[in-house]
Amino acid sequence: MALKLAEALGRCPLVAILRGVRPEEAEEIATTLEAAGIVIVEVPLNSPDPLDSIARLARRFAGRLLVGAGTVRRPEEVAEVAAAGGRLIVMPHADAAVVAQAKARDLIAVPGFFSPSEAFAMLDAGADALKFFPAEAVPPATLRALRAVLPSGTMVLPVGGMDATTIPAWRSAGAAGFGIGSALYRPGDTAADVGLKARALLDVL
């Protein structure tokens, strides 16, 4: 599964975080994202009817987009995401039990971390990549220092405060990808709005 994540990030390092998206608009927005070249879509579980959105996206974009859930906090939520067709489990925190559930179902596990201890614990638990959160709280140099001690090839994705002005410095520090929330989608945005935002972000890559 990690190879598939690496392939997707290689095609486009942006992870679209559609927090607050509604099921009836999810497909149109994802169509716009796909047209722009973004291939990873995350629907946080604190969105309206998130499993419905994930199911719709998984059916519509099977084999074309990597679709999954964000803000996955409990092990039992992993089974719900898997049943909806999601393949990606993104967490805001470092929880080995959630990672274990994801790997038991052959899903991609991306737990959150903020300290070296959490990073190593999540890698030992089987994480496919690491979400550095909240990245806006520290300078990009922090990631450069962490990468000096993390195993070679560890994919780290900063999340929080990522936009066209901050991505370049984090990319220079060694980020494998970027979780993009409000800089790409806010509740109420149309697909056209998202398309304009996506192009602005892609221009700095």
C-alpha positions as CSV (number, residue, x, y, z in Angstrom):
1,M,0.0,0.0,0.0
2,A,2.9,2.4,0.7
3,L,4.0,2.0,-2.9
4,K,0.6,3.1,-4.1
5,L,0.7,6.2,-1.9
6,A,4.2,7.0,-3.1
7,E,3.0,6.7,-6.7
8,A,0.1,9.0,-6.0
9,L,2.3,11.6,-4.3
10,G,4.7,11.3,-7.2
11,R,1.9,12.3,-9.6
12,C,0.8,15.2,-7.4
13,P,2.0,15.9,-3.8
14,L,-1.2,17.7,-2.8
15,V,-3.7,15.9,-0.6
16,A,-7.1,17.6,-0.9
17,I,-8.7,17.8,2.5
18,L,-12.5,18.4,1.9
19,R,-13.5,19.3,5.4
20,G,-17.2,20.1,5.5
21,V,-18.0,18.8,2.0
22,R,-21.5,17.5,1.5
23,P,-22.2,14.2,-0.3
24,E,-24.2,15.9,-3.1
25,E,-21.3,18.2,-4.0
26,A,-18.4,15.8,-3.4
27,E,-18.3,14.2,-6.9
28,E,-18.3,17.5,-8.8
29,I,-15.5,18.9,-6.6
30,A,-13.5,15.8,-7.0
31,T,-14.0,15.9,-10.8
32,T,-12.5,19.4,-10.8
33,L,-9.6,18.2,-8.6
34,E,-8.9,15.3,-10.9
35,A,-8.9,17.6,-13.9
36,A,-6.3,19.8,-12.2
37,G,-4.1,16.8,-11.5
38,I,-4.8,16.2,-7.8
39,V,-5.2,12.5,-7.2
40,I,-5.6,12.1,-3.4
41,V,-8.8,13.1,-1.7
42,E,-9.5,13.0,2.0
43,V,-13.0,13.5,3.5
44,P,-12.6,14.2,7.2
45,L,-15.0,12.3,9.4
46,N,-16.3,15.5,11.0
47,S,-17.9,16.5,7.7
48,P,-21.6,16.1,7.0
49,D,-22.3,12.4,6.2
50,P,-18.7,11.7,5.4
51,L,-19.1,8.0,4.8
52,D,-21.7,8.8,2.1
53,S,-19.2,11.2,0.4
54,I,-16.4,8.6,0.6
55,A,-18.6,5.9,-0.9
56,R,-19.7,8.1,-3.8
57,L,-16.1,9.1,-4.5
58,A,-14.8,5.6,-4.2
59,R,-17.3,4.3,-6.7
60,R,-17.0,7.2,-9.2
61,F,-13.2,7.5,-9.2
62,A,-12.1,3.8,-8.6
63,G,-8.6,3.3,-9.8
64,R,-8.2,7.0,-10.6
65,L,-8.2,8.8,-7.3
66,L,-6.9,7.6,-3.9
67,V,-9.9,8.3,-1.7
68,G,-10.1,8.0,2.1
69,A,-11.0,9.6,5.4
70,G,-9.3,12.2,7.7
71,T,-9.8,12.9,11.3
72,V,-10.0,9.1,12.0
73,R,-9.7,8.9,15.8
74,R,-11.0,5.5,16.8
75,P,-10.1,2.0,15.6
76,E,-13.8,1.1,14.9
77,E,-14.0,4.0,12.5
78,V,-11.5,2.2,10.2
79,A,-14.0,-0.5,9.5
80,E,-16.6,2.0,8.5
81,V,-14.3,3.8,6.1
82,A,-13.2,0.5,4.6
83,A,-16.9,-0.5,4.1
84,A,-17.5,2.7,2.3
85,G,-14.6,2.0,-0.1
86,G,-12.0,4.3,1.4
87,R,-8.4,3.2,1.1
88,L,-6.7,5.9,3.1
89,I,-6.8,6.5,6.8
90,V,-5.5,9.8,8.0
91,M,-5.3,10.6,11.7
92,P,-4.8,13.9,13.6
93,H,-3.0,12.0,16.4
94,A,-0.5,9.2,17.1
95,D,-2.6,6.1,17.9
96,A,-1.1,2.6,17.2
97,A,-4.4,0.9,17.6
98,V,-5.9,2.9,14.7
99,V,-2.8,2.2,12.6
100,A,-3.1,-1.5,13.4
101,Q,-6.7,-1.6,12.3
102,A,-5.9,0.1,9.1
103,K,-3.1,-2.3,8.3
104,A,-5.2,-5.3,9.2
105,R,-7.6,-4.2,6.5
106,D,-4.8,-3.5,4.0
107,L,-5.4,0.2,4.1
108,I,-2.9,3.1,3.9
109,A,-2.3,4.5,7.4
110,V,-1.1,8.0,7.9
111,P,-1.1,8.9,11.6
112,G,-0.4,12.4,12.9
113,F,2.7,13.2,14.9
114,F,4.4,16.3,16.3
115,S,7.4,14.9,18.2
116,P,10.2,12.5,17.2
117,S,8.9,10.0,19.8
118,E,5.5,10.0,18.2
119,A,7.1,9.6,14.7
120,F,9.1,6.6,15.6
121,A,6.3,5.0,17.5
122,M,4.0,5.3,14.5
123,L,6.6,3.9,12.1
124,D,7.1,1.0,14.5
125,A,3.3,0.5,14.5
126,G,3.3,0.1,10.7
127,A,2.5,3.6,9.4
128,D,2.9,4.1,5.6
129,A,3.6,7.8,6.0
130,L,3.5,10.4,8.7
131,K,1.3,13.5,8.9
132,F,3.2,16.4,10.6
133,F,0.5,18.3,12.4
134,P,0.1,21.2,13.2
135,A,2.9,22.2,10.9
136,E,2.1,25.9,11.1
137,A,3.4,25.8,14.7
138,V,7.0,25.3,13.8
139,P,9.3,26.4,11.0
140,P,10.1,24.1,8.0
141,A,13.6,23.6,9.4
142,T,12.1,21.3,12.0
143,L,11.2,18.8,9.3
144,R,14.7,19.0,7.9
145,A,16.1,18.1,11.3
146,L,13.7,15.3,11.8
147,R,14.5,13.8,8.4
148,A,18.1,13.5,9.5
149,V,17.1,10.8,12.0
150,L,14.0,9.2,10.4
151,P,14.5,6.1,8.3
152,S,15.5,6.8,4.7
153,G,12.4,7.0,2.5
154,T,10.0,8.0,5.3
155,M,7.2,10.1,3.7
156,V,6.3,13.1,5.8
157,L,3.4,15.3,4.9
158,P,3.0,18.6,6.7
159,V,-0.6,19.7,7.4
160,G,-1.8,22.9,8.8
161,G,-1.2,26.3,7.3
162,M,-0.2,24.8,3.9
163,D,-0.8,27.3,1.0
164,A,1.0,28.7,-2.0
165,T,3.2,30.9,0.2
166,T,4.3,28.1,2.6
167,I,4.6,25.0,0.4
168,P,7.9,25.9,-1.2
169,A,9.9,26.1,2.0
170,W,8.4,22.9,3.3
171,R,9.2,21.2,0.0
172,S,12.8,22.3,0.3
173,A,12.9,20.9,3.8
174,G,12.0,17.4,2.4
175,A,8.2,17.1,2.6
176,A,6.8,14.3,0.4
177,G,3.4,15.9,0.2
178,F,1.1,18.5,1.6
179,G,-2.3,18.2,3.2
180,I,-4.3,21.2,1.9
181,G,-7.4,22.3,3.6
182,S,-8.9,25.7,3.5
183,A,-6.4,26.9,0.9
184,L,-8.2,24.5,-1.5
185,Y,-11.7,24.0,-0.2
186,R,-14.0,25.7,2.4
187,P,-17.6,24.8,2.9
188,G,-19.6,26.8,0.4
189,D,-17.0,26.8,-2.3
190,T,-18.1,25.8,-5.7
191,A,-16.3,23.4,-8.0
192,A,-15.1,26.4,-10.0
193,D,-13.7,28.0,-6.8
194,V,-11.8,24.8,-6.0
195,G,-10.4,24.7,-9.6
196,L,-9.0,28.2,-9.3
197,K,-7.5,27.4,-5.9
198,A,-6.0,24.2,-7.2
199,R,-4.3,25.9,-10.1
200,A,-2.8,28.5,-7.8
201,L,-1.4,25.8,-5.6
202,L,-0.1,23.7,-8.4
203,D,1.8,26.7,-9.9
204,V,4.2,26.7,-6.9
205,L,5.2,23.1,-7.2
